[in-house]
Amino acid sequence: MNEKIKIGVVGCGEFSINFIRLFLKHPLVESVCVADNIPEKAKNFGEMFNVSYYDSFEKMLEADINAVAIFTPRHTHGPFVIKALQCGKNVYSAVPMASEITHCQEIVELVKKTGLVYMMGETCIYYPCSIFCKQKYESGEMGNFVYGEAQYHHDISHFSEHHRNDLKAIGVPPFFYPTHSLSMVLSATGSYATKVTAFGYNDVEDDPVFKKGVNIWDNTISNAFSLMRLANGGVIRINECRRIGAKAPSSYISAFYGTKGGYQFSNAQHIFNVSDCVNPIAMTENSDLPDFKQRVANHEWQWDSYAPIQDHRRLPKEYESLENGHMASHKFLIDDFCRAAYNHTLPTVNAWVAARYTIPGLVAFESVKRDGQPLDIPDCGEPPIE
Ligand SMILES: NC(=O)c1ccc[n+]([C@@H]2O[C@H](COP(=O)([O-])OP(=O)(O)OC[C@H]3O[C@@H](n4cnc5c(N)ncnc54)[C@H](O)[C@@H]3O)[C@@H](O)[C@H]2O)c1
């Protein structure tokens, strides 16, 4: 029997606010509660949204909920997801899936065993460039996949002060957060990475972010670059850069080539004459403004406004007045999770797919540490056919 979703959201930080609003308004959601290990944060969110609140994840798991959404720091995701699945809850988790390969594998096994829904909230598969490449590739117009390039550029100076001051966590190895760039090309090709070679840039700046003895990984690498071989014979170049003089966009496919056609990115104009379908509508409407290029370079119009290629008509009407985020992906994420948890179906980025978007980065970091040694990437296989 289909049961409405009673969701507990853990992590009352910067990112979860918008998603709590989306859960509260979703027609398949019956109730929402929140938790944070800083009691004032839990109380603040509880009062702001008028919902029950708890000062620990464990206490929230004992409440009357059938699903959890995890918005805590990255390195906590694996253990929290495993615990929630063991307690019989469906799980929505912010990216990445986990910081250890064994945790990714355990999550896949638990989902297989329990039949529960797990979805990783990967924003970038809903980005217009990903949808465009996927549609063109699947239609056969691009021919066989040859080569792709994607990157996630997020300079440390663009993080909030709260994150920059968290010196234990801010210096995380860039390849521990590989899902934005990997998911864009992998979702388009439908393939997965089998081998990687990677190099890192040892940070030289005069601050304590990427320094030994400061962050919990003793990591000194701020930028990392990889080449991966895919199971379909193609090759991708994936970069994860956190000390880089780039402002916007942060996550994007820069090139995607098949034997018959390709997609190339340039800031406000996509070669292949696709600007109108992949650019946010608000950007196209404002293209006559004198400071148009400046505004595009500053990432204006790329938060809330849909691009024509994103099919937002399928979203609940209750969402119309709510804020969106990350190239208008947030509403698709929560709608996809709620439908999957309610209908007991496989969500878009299910456990098997999430493992393919996460594990290659963890292996790439190992290759960085071994000065580019090519390494095989373990694969968890395909999800069961429904
Ligand atoms: N585009 C994207 O997909 C995207 C963008 C931003 C953030 N994120 C992800 O969202 C997550 C949260 O990011 P954020 O910016 O909100 O971080 P944040 O630091 O603002 O919030 C994290 C919250 O978790 C709480 N917390 C930490 N450890 C906890 C524990 N053991 N038990 C309970 N609560 C705990 C903290 O007190 C804090 O309130 C991160 O994993 C990040 O990777 C994804």
The ligand as an SDF file (V2000), in Angstrom:
LIG
                    3D

 44 48  0  0  0  0  0  0  0  0999 V2000
   24.6050   21.5320   -5.4470 N   0  0  0  0  0  0  0  0  0  0  0  0
   24.5540   20.6890   -4.4490 C   0  0  0  0  0  0  0  0  0  0  0  0
   24.2210   19.5430   -4.6620 O   0  0  0  0  0  0  0  0  0  0  0  0
   24.9340   21.1340   -3.0630 C   0  0  0  0  0  0  0  0  0  0  0  0
   25.0910   22.4810   -2.7520 C   0  0  0  0  0  0  0  0  0  0  0  0
   25.3700   22.8380   -1.4270 C   0  0  0  0  0  0  0  0  0  0  0  0
   25.4950   21.8530   -0.4440 C   0  0  0  0  0  0  0  0  0  0  0  0
   25.3570   20.5430   -0.7860 N   0  0  0  0  0  0  0  0  0  0  0  0
   25.4860   19.4740    0.2500 C   0  0  0  0  0  0  0  0  0  0  0  0
   24.5910   19.7180    1.3140 O   0  0  0  0  0  0  0  0  0  0  0  0
   25.1560   19.3160    2.5490 C   0  0  0  0  0  0  0  0  0  0  0  0
   24.9700   20.4150    3.5890 C   0  0  0  0  0  0  0  0  0  0  0  0
   25.6390   21.5940    3.1780 O   0  0  0  0  0  0  0  0  0  0  0  0
   25.4000   22.9870    3.9350 P   0  0  0  0  0  0  0  0  0  0  0  0
   26.0430   24.0160    3.0840 O   0  0  0  0  0  0  0  0  0  0  0  0
   23.9930   23.1310    4.3210 O   0  0  0  0  0  0  0  0  0  0  0  0
   26.2900   22.7620    5.2470 O   0  0  0  0  0  0  0  0  0  0  0  0
   26.0780   23.4640    6.6690 P   0  0  0  0  0  0  0  0  0  0  0  0
   27.3620   23.3010    7.4080 O   0  0  0  0  0  0  0  0  0  0  0  0
   25.5330   24.8390    6.5080 O   0  0  0  0  0  0  0  0  0  0  0  0
   24.9710   22.5690    7.3570 O   0  0  0  0  0  0  0  0  0  0  0  0
   25.2170   21.2770    7.8840 C   0  0  0  0  0  0  0  0  0  0  0  0
   24.4180   21.1240    9.1540 C   0  0  0  0  0  0  0  0  0  0  0  0
   24.5900   19.7920    9.6330 O   0  0  0  0  0  0  0  0  0  0  0  0
   24.7290   19.8450   11.0530 C   0  0  0  0  0  0  0  0  0  0  0  0
   25.4460   18.6520   11.5010 N   0  0  0  0  0  0  0  0  0  0  0  0
   26.7710   18.3800   11.3950 C   0  0  0  0  0  0  0  0  0  0  0  0
   27.0580   17.1760   11.9240 N   0  0  0  0  0  0  0  0  0  0  0  0
   25.8800   16.6770   12.3850 C   0  0  0  0  0  0  0  0  0  0  0  0
   25.5380   15.4750   13.0600 C   0  0  0  0  0  0  0  0  0  0  0  0
   26.4570   14.5490   13.3370 N   0  0  0  0  0  0  0  0  0  0  0  0
   24.2470   15.2910   13.4220 N   0  0  0  0  0  0  0  0  0  0  0  0
   23.3020   16.2250   13.1390 C   0  0  0  0  0  0  0  0  0  0  0  0
   23.5770   17.3880   12.4870 N   0  0  0  0  0  0  0  0  0  0  0  0
   24.8550   17.6110   12.1310 C   0  0  0  0  0  0  0  0  0  0  0  0
   25.4950   21.1410   11.3120 C   0  0  0  0  0  0  0  0  0  0  0  0
   25.3160   21.6000   12.6250 O   0  0  0  0  0  0  0  0  0  0  0  0
   24.8670   22.0820   10.2830 C   0  0  0  0  0  0  0  0  0  0  0  0
   23.7590   22.7760   10.7730 O   0  0  0  0  0  0  0  0  0  0  0  0
   26.6180   18.9900    2.2630 C   0  0  0  0  0  0  0  0  0  0  0  0
   26.7660   17.6060    2.2720 O   0  0  0  0  0  0  0  0  0  0  0  0
   26.8820   19.4900    0.8740 C   0  0  0  0  0  0  0  0  0  0  0  0
   27.7290   18.6350    0.1520 O   0  0  0  0  0  0  0  0  0  0  0  0
   25.0600   20.1580   -2.0590 C   0  0  0  0  0  0  0  0  0  0  0  0
  1  2  1  0
  2  3  2  0
  2  4  1  0
  4  5  1  0
  4 44  2  0
  5  6  2  0
  6  7  1  0
  7  8  2  0
  8  9  1  0
  8 44  1  0
  9 10  1  0
  9 42  1  0
 10 11  1  0
 11 12  1  0
 11 40  1  0
 12 13  1  0
 13 14  1  0
 14 15  2  0
 14 16  1  0
 14 17  1  0
 17 18  1  0
 18 19  2  0
 18 20  1  0
 18 21  1  0
 21 22  1  0
 22 23  1  0
 23 24  1  0
 23 38  1  0
 24 25  1  0
 25 26  1  0
 25 36  1  0
 26 27  1  0
 26 35  1  0
 27 28  2  0
 28 29  1  0
 29 30  1  0
 29 35  2  0
 30 31  1  0
 30 32  2  0
 32 33  1  0
 33 34  2  0
 34 35  1  0
 36 37  1  0
 36 38  1  0
 38 39  1  0
 40 41  1  0
 40 42  1  0
 42 43  1  0
M  CHG  2   8   1  16  -1
M  END
$$$$
